[in-house]
Amino acid sequence: MVNMNTKLIHEVRAVKTQKELKNIIKAQRISEKVLKDVLKYLKTGVTEISTAQFIENSFIKYGAPVLAFPPIVAFGKNTANIHHEPNKTKLKIGDTVMFDFGCTINSYCSDMTRTYFWGKPNKKQEKIYLAVLEAEEKVIEKIKKGERRASVLDKVARDFLNKKFGAKKFPHGLGHGVGTVIHEWPNLKPASGDILPEGCVMTIEPGIYLKNFGGVRIEDMVLITEKSCINLTNVSKSLKDAILF
Ligand SMILES: [Mn+2]
């Protein structure tokens, strides 16, 4: 009985009103400004921690001081660690660069991950990037065609990536609901029985992580509509735009 009620509350919370949606989108637009600024801040030798501080200060500057979670900034091999905390690692030419951050507006969160290359990526970096991007786009296409089963959507990305890189290189769920908490119902993962309701906001965030090499994650937030979805993230994902110089 308790579980049933809990689920019901989560289901109700998942469906966003126009006002709630406005807050999420505003939080996302501010994150996009911060992303634009931090890309200009980057230079060879800068540390992850100073970059993370720059991100936090930028959110303050844009009037969104309450973050959805501590920003993830990872350079080089650190991008293979999904739980990486920014440290004194310095940016060097050839590094993969990963940003995962979001802020809150009136308590509503945003969430976005982008991966870049500081200089021309090698073949392996390029291969991972294009595969993760393709996995993400396959899922979004599937949602646009009406698929709402969480486990099926997770499988679309997971099967595609497992085939290319072997199992266990994508060690987290495909995505999650976003609202007043950063990870809320529904959950896109293999054993999930969740069905995405119209009006919920989901992250779609496949990734590939190769230990002692690096990783790529690409994360968008999408609004689930009756027959399709709307991508709320307005930042390029093309490989061309991911190469910073
Ligand atoms: Mn996320």
Residues whose N, C-alpha, C, O or C-beta is under 5 A from the ligand:
A	BS01	MN	D111 T203
